[in-house]
């Protein structure tokens, strides 16, 4: 997803107006990978977060124990943005040691987060933090912060949808999500059609192998056969060829 100036500018202003020390915007996809390595984090924008902390949160997989994400994934409701205050009783059972150790190490004082599930397993999180753990820090106007976070979440989702519609493979994925199916191409077997549909949704080989209960080598063999049948050389060409059937 592209970061626009309206998102970065609004976030910067929110940090100033709400007397914050830092803020983070990121996506978490729980459906990428499998086993202990499951889940993928994608940063969109940070204000006041050191590169070291970003790397630690990402590479140390601290995000896997983030209580805001875990609490959101446990809910059945996926509509709209929700502001969760740090210390909320609903968050307590999801707080884990790796996350609190991270907060202690970097002296992060969490105010709360805007959480939003965009699809099963796919989350948008916007975290807000005070100006360090110091006495005398200005109070955060939480009603204003909640309002700004809600607006910011809507801005990010609007940009996300715009980027999706602007790309051909994104349009295929969107139609599939809305209940459509990948277009049938003459000469493809049912398994080849299934693999092509998963690829059009943006899944990588490892995730496709998991979905189809195949080895990654078998997925690669399927792909080479698909390329020959469709007369293309790569994944982008395959997606374009499939997308043509929708227009």
C-alpha positions as CSV (number, residue, x, y, z in Angstrom):
1,X,0.0,0.0,0.0
2,X,1.2,3.5,-0.9
3,X,1.7,6.0,1.9
4,X,0.0,9.3,1.0
5,X,0.8,12.7,2.3
6,X,-2.7,13.1,3.7
7,X,-2.2,10.0,6.0
8,X,1.3,11.0,7.1
9,X,0.3,14.7,7.6
10,X,-2.8,13.7,9.6
11,X,-0.8,11.3,11.8
12,X,1.8,14.0,12.5
13,X,-0.9,16.5,13.4
14,X,-2.7,14.0,15.6
15,X,0.6,13.3,17.6
16,X,1.0,17.1,18.1
17,X,-2.6,17.9,19.0
18,X,-3.1,14.9,21.4
19,X,0.3,15.4,23.2
20,X,1.6,12.0,22.1
21,X,5.2,10.9,22.0
22,X,4.8,8.4,19.1
23,X,2.3,6.6,16.9
24,X,2.5,3.5,14.6
25,X,0.3,2.3,11.7
26,X,0.7,-1.3,10.6
27,X,-1.1,-4.2,9.1
28,X,-1.0,-7.7,10.4
29,X,-2.0,-10.7,8.3
30,X,-2.4,-13.9,10.4
31,X,-3.1,-16.0,7.3
32,X,0.4,-15.8,5.9
33,X,2.7,-18.8,6.5
34,X,2.1,-21.6,9.0
35,X,3.4,-23.0,12.2
36,X,5.5,-20.9,14.5
37,X,6.4,-18.5,11.8
38,X,2.8,-17.8,10.9
39,X,1.8,-14.2,10.5
40,X,3.2,-11.2,8.6
41,X,3.6,-7.6,9.7
42,X,3.6,-4.7,7.3
43,X,4.5,-1.2,8.5
44,X,2.8,1.8,6.9
45,X,4.0,4.8,9.0
46,X,5.6,5.7,12.2
47,X,6.0,9.0,14.2
48,X,8.6,9.0,17.0
49,X,9.4,5.3,16.9
50,X,13.1,4.5,16.7
51,X,14.4,2.2,13.9
52,X,15.8,-0.1,16.6
53,X,12.4,-0.5,18.2
54,X,10.8,-1.1,14.7
55,X,13.3,-3.9,14.0
56,X,12.9,-5.4,17.4
57,X,9.1,-5.4,17.1
58,X,9.2,-6.9,13.6
59,X,12.3,-9.2,13.5
60,X,11.8,-10.3,17.1
61,X,8.2,-11.2,16.2
62,X,7.0,-9.2,19.2
63,X,3.9,-8.4,17.1
64,X,2.8,-12.0,17.6
65,X,2.2,-11.2,21.2
66,X,0.6,-7.8,20.7
67,X,-2.5,-7.9,22.9
68,X,-4.4,-5.4,20.7
69,X,-4.0,-7.7,17.6
70,X,-4.7,-10.9,19.6
71,X,-7.9,-9.4,21.2
72,X,-9.1,-8.2,17.8
73,X,-8.6,-11.6,16.1
74,X,-10.5,-13.3,18.9
75,X,-13.6,-11.2,18.2
76,X,-16.3,-12.2,15.7
77,X,-17.2,-8.6,14.8
78,X,-15.1,-7.4,11.9
79,X,-16.9,-4.1,11.2
80,X,-15.5,-0.6,11.9
81,X,-12.7,0.7,14.0
82,X,-12.6,0.3,17.8
83,X,-10.5,2.2,20.3
84,X,-9.1,0.0,23.0
85,X,-7.5,1.7,26.0
86,X,-4.4,0.2,27.5
87,X,-5.6,-1.3,30.8
88,X,-9.0,-2.2,29.5
89,X,-10.2,-5.4,31.2
90,X,-11.1,-6.9,27.8
91,X,-7.4,-6.7,27.0
92,X,-6.0,-8.3,30.1
93,X,-6.1,-11.9,29.1
94,X,-4.2,-11.2,25.9
95,X,-1.2,-9.4,27.5
96,X,1.9,-11.5,27.2
97,X,5.4,-11.2,28.5
98,X,7.2,-10.6,25.2
99,X,5.1,-7.6,24.6
100,X,5.4,-6.1,28.1
101,X,9.2,-6.8,28.0
102,X,9.4,-4.8,24.8
103,X,7.5,-1.9,26.4
104,X,9.8,-1.9,29.4
105,X,12.9,-2.0,27.3
106,X,12.0,0.9,25.2
107,X,10.1,2.8,27.9
108,X,6.9,2.9,25.8
109,X,3.8,4.2,27.6
110,X,0.9,2.9,25.6
111,X,-2.3,5.0,25.6
112,X,-4.3,2.7,23.4
113,X,-4.9,1.6,19.8
114,X,-7.4,1.8,17.1
115,X,-8.1,-1.8,15.9
116,X,-9.9,-2.8,12.8
117,X,-10.3,-6.2,11.1
118,X,-10.4,-5.7,7.4
119,X,-10.9,-9.4,6.6
120,X,-10.6,-12.7,8.5
121,X,-7.0,-12.7,9.8
122,X,-6.2,-9.2,8.3
123,X,-5.9,-6.4,10.8
124,X,-5.2,-2.7,10.8
125,X,-3.7,-1.4,14.0
126,X,-2.9,2.2,14.9
127,X,-1.1,2.5,18.2
128,X,-0.7,5.7,20.3
129,X,1.9,6.3,23.0
130,X,2.6,9.0,25.5
131,X,5.9,10.9,25.7
132,X,7.8,8.4,27.6
133,X,7.3,7.2,31.2
134,X,8.0,10.5,32.9
135,X,6.1,12.3,35.7
136,X,4.7,15.6,34.6
137,X,4.0,14.5,31.0
138,X,0.9,16.3,29.6
139,X,-2.4,14.5,29.8
140,X,-3.6,12.9,26.6
141,X,-7.1,14.2,25.6
142,X,-8.5,10.8,25.0
143,X,-11.9,11.8,23.5
144,X,-10.0,13.8,20.9
145,X,-7.5,11.0,20.3
146,X,-10.3,8.5,19.8
147,X,-11.9,10.8,17.3
148,X,-8.7,11.3,15.4
149,X,-7.8,7.6,15.4
150,X,-11.2,6.8,14.0
151,X,-10.7,9.3,11.2
152,X,-7.2,8.1,10.5
153,X,-8.4,4.5,10.3
154,X,-11.0,5.5,7.7
155,X,-8.4,7.3,5.7
156,X,-6.1,4.3,5.6
157,X,-8.9,2.0,4.6
158,X,-10.0,4.4,1.8
159,X,-6.4,4.4,0.5
160,X,-6.2,0.6,0.8
161,X,-9.4,0.1,-1.2
162,X,-8.2,2.7,-3.8
163,X,-4.9,0.8,-4.3
164,X,-6.8,-2.5,-4.6
165,X,-9.1,-1.2,-7.3
166,X,-6.2,0.4,-9.2
167,X,-4.5,-2.9,-9.7
168,X,-5.7,-5.7,-12.0
169,X,-4.9,-8.5,-9.5
170,X,-6.5,-6.5,-6.8
171,X,-9.7,-6.3,-8.8
172,X,-9.7,-10.1,-9.2
173,X,-9.1,-10.6,-5.5
174,X,-11.9,-8.1,-4.7
175,X,-14.4,-9.8,-6.9
176,X,-13.4,-13.2,-5.4
177,X,-13.9,-11.8,-1.9
178,X,-17.3,-10.5,-2.9
179,X,-18.4,-14.0,-3.9
180,X,-17.2,-14.3,-7.4
181,X,-14.8,-16.9,-8.7
182,X,-11.7,-16.7,-10.7
183,X,-12.6,-16.9,-14.4
184,X,-12.5,-20.3,-16.0
185,X,-9.9,-20.6,-18.7
186,X,-10.4,-23.4,-21.2
187,X,-8.0,-26.3,-20.9
188,X,-7.2,-25.9,-17.2
189,X,-7.9,-28.7,-14.7
190,X,-9.9,-28.0,-11.6
191,X,-6.7,-28.0,-9.5
192,X,-5.0,-25.6,-11.9
193,X,-8.1,-23.3,-11.7
194,X,-7.9,-23.4,-7.9
195,X,-4.2,-22.6,-7.9
196,X,-4.7,-19.7,-10.3
197,X,-7.6,-18.3,-8.2
198,X,-5.3,-18.4,-5.1
199,X,-2.5,-16.7,-7.0
200,X,-4.9,-14.0,-8.2
201,X,-5.8,-13.4,-4.5
202,X,-2.1,-12.5,-3.9
203,X,-1.1,-15.7,-2.1
204,X,2.6,-16.8,-2.3
205,X,3.7,-20.3,-3.0
206,X,4.0,-21.3,0.6
207,X,0.5,-20.1,1.4
208,X,-0.9,-21.8,-1.8
209,X,0.8,-25.1,-0.8
210,X,-0.9,-24.8,2.6
211,X,-4.3,-24.1,1.2
212,X,-4.1,-26.9,-1.4
213,X,-2.3,-29.4,0.9
214,X,0.6,-29.7,-1.6
215,X,4.3,-29.4,-1.3
216,X,5.9,-26.1,-2.5
217,X,7.7,-28.1,-5.2
218,X,4.4,-29.4,-6.5
219,X,3.0,-25.8,-6.5
220,X,6.0,-24.7,-8.6
221,X,5.4,-27.5,-11.1
222,X,1.8,-26.5,-11.4
223,X,2.8,-22.9,-12.0
224,X,5.2,-23.9,-14.8
225,X,2.5,-25.9,-16.4
226,X,0.0,-23.0,-16.1
227,X,2.5,-20.6,-17.7
228,X,2.9,-22.9,-20.7
229,X,-0.9,-23.4,-21.1
230,X,-1.6,-19.6,-20.8
231,X,1.4,-18.5,-22.9
232,X,2.8,-16.3,-20.1
233,X,6.2,-16.1,-18.4
234,X,5.5,-15.1,-14.8
235,X,3.0,-14.6,-12.1
236,X,2.1,-11.1,-13.3
237,X,1.4,-12.4,-16.7
238,X,-0.8,-15.1,-15.3
239,X,-2.8,-12.7,-13.2
240,X,-3.2,-10.4,-16.3
241,X,-4.4,-13.3,-18.4
242,X,-6.9,-14.4,-15.8
243,X,-8.1,-10.8,-15.3
244,X,-8.8,-10.3,-19.0
245,X,-11.6,-12.9,-18.7
246,X,-13.4,-10.5,-16.3
247,X,-13.5,-7.5,-18.7
